[in-house]
């Protein structure tokens, strides 16, 4: 499957699976993306003059708090804000929101949904342990390994959508540019989002650009079909438990 077919298929899937319901002047948009409870993510869109306010109605952060994972420390708030800033999303009183004009409404919906998925994925939960920030773990690993990188690069794809990656490793005399994403809890939705981001942007990058995905296998094994999906599109996967084996190719 070539890049254009994947992008078209993804956009068609979005159009066919998004439901919109009007509730007293507010559009409730039910998306095909699932949260960690396997419930469909919803956003709310309200016209405000010539602009639109898109919101998660406080769902993501409130749900994490109810699960025992409160973003109540300086470090956690810093990491949350870094993620949101990368998508151009704001937070106020636990509400994630974007204010958009009509021309950028589709991009704003895309950005808000990606931010919701990213915040939802930031946390690993277990019975006694909550809130490990996998992206920050990857950042620390790259620093310790002497890898040069830039945080939170954002690129525009063929579709016109902007896509945020977690890191980019600049090209060197020995290796091409490398884009990097960290996935804390791989599942169908965020795997598809990553595949779309890569296929939508790769034609805009240098022909030899490589894409790496770090997968957190600390608490559970990575499903073989997820690995296969990445490899089918030329994406290099790194299990967290095997990261030390890949230092040389990342630091070159």
Secondary structure in CASP SS format (residue, H / E / C, confidence):
PFRMAT SS
TARGET T0000
AUTHOR 0000-0000-0000
METHOD secondary structure of the structure
MODEL  1
X C 1.00
X C 1.00
X H 1.00
X H 1.00
X H 1.00
X H 1.00
X H 1.00
X H 1.00
X H 1.00
X H 1.00
X H 1.00
X H 1.00
X H 1.00
X H 1.00
X H 1.00
X H 1.00
X H 1.00
X C 1.00
X E 1.00
X E 1.00
X E 1.00
X E 1.00
X E 1.00
X C 1.00
X C 1.00
X E 1.00
X E 1.00
X E 1.00
X E 1.00
X E 1.00
X E 1.00
X E 1.00
X E 1.00
X E 1.00
X C 1.00
X C 1.00
X C 1.00
X C 1.00
X C 1.00
X E 1.00
X E 1.00
X E 1.00
X E 1.00
X E 1.00
X E 1.00
X E 1.00
X E 1.00
X E 1.00
X C 1.00
X C 1.00
X E 1.00
X E 1.00
X E 1.00
X E 1.00
X E 1.00
X C 1.00
X C 1.00
X C 1.00
X H 1.00
X H 1.00
X H 1.00
X H 1.00
X H 1.00
X H 1.00
X H 1.00
X H 1.00
X C 1.00
X C 1.00
X C 1.00
X C 1.00
X C 1.00
X C 1.00
X C 1.00
X H 1.00
X H 1.00
X H 1.00
X H 1.00
X H 1.00
X H 1.00
X H 1.00
X H 1.00
X H 1.00
X H 1.00
X H 1.00
X H 1.00
X H 1.00
X H 1.00
X C 1.00
X C 1.00
X E 1.00
X E 1.00
X E 1.00
X C 1.00
X C 1.00
X E 1.00
X E 1.00
X E 1.00
X E 1.00
X E 1.00
X E 1.00
X E 1.00
X H 1.00
X H 1.00
X H 1.00
X H 1.00
X H 1.00
X H 1.00
X H 1.00
X H 1.00
X H 1.00
X H 1.00
X H 1.00
X H 1.00
X H 1.00
X H 1.00
X H 1.00
X H 1.00
X H 1.00
X H 1.00
X H 1.00
X H 1.00
X C 1.00
X C 1.00
X C 1.00
X E 1.00
X C 1.00
X C 1.00
X C 1.00
X C 1.00
X E 1.00
X C 1.00
X C 1.00
X C 1.00
X H 1.00
X H 1.00
X H 1.00
X H 1.00
X H 1.00
X H 1.00
X H 1.00
X H 1.00
X H 1.00
X H 1.00
X H 1.00
X C 1.00
X C 1.00
X C 1.00
X C 1.00
X C 1.00
X E 1.00
X E 1.00
X C 1.00
X C 1.00
X E 1.00
X E 1.00
X E 1.00
X C 1.00
X C 1.00
X C 1.00
X C 1.00
X C 1.00
X E 1.00
X E 1.00
X E 1.00
X C 1.00
X C 1.00
X E 1.00
X E 1.00
X E 1.00
X C 1.00
X C 1.00
X C 1.00
X C 1.00
X C 1.00
X C 1.00
X C 1.00
X C 1.00
X E 1.00
X E 1.00
X E 1.00
X E 1.00
X E 1.00
X E 1.00
X C 1.00
X C 1.00
X C 1.00
X C 1.00
X H 1.00
X H 1.00
X H 1.00
X H 1.00
X H 1.00
X H 1.00
X H 1.00
X H 1.00
X H 1.00
X H 1.00
X H 1.00
X H 1.00
X H 1.00
X H 1.00
X H 1.00
X H 1.00
X H 1.00
X C 1.00
X C 1.00
X C 1.00
X C 1.00
X C 1.00
X E 1.00
X E 1.00
X E 1.00
X E 1.00
X E 1.00
X E 1.00
X C 1.00
X C 1.00
X C 1.00
X C 1.00
X C 1.00
X C 1.00
X C 1.00
X C 1.00
X H 1.00
X H 1.00
X H 1.00
X H 1.00
X H 1.00
X H 1.00
X H 1.00
X H 1.00
X H 1.00
X C 1.00
X C 1.00
X C 1.00
X E 1.00
X E 1.00
X E 1.00
X E 1.00
X H 1.00
X H 1.00
X H 1.00
X H 1.00
X H 1.00
X H 1.00
X H 1.00
X H 1.00
X H 1.00
X H 1.00
X H 1.00
X H 1.00
X C 1.00
END
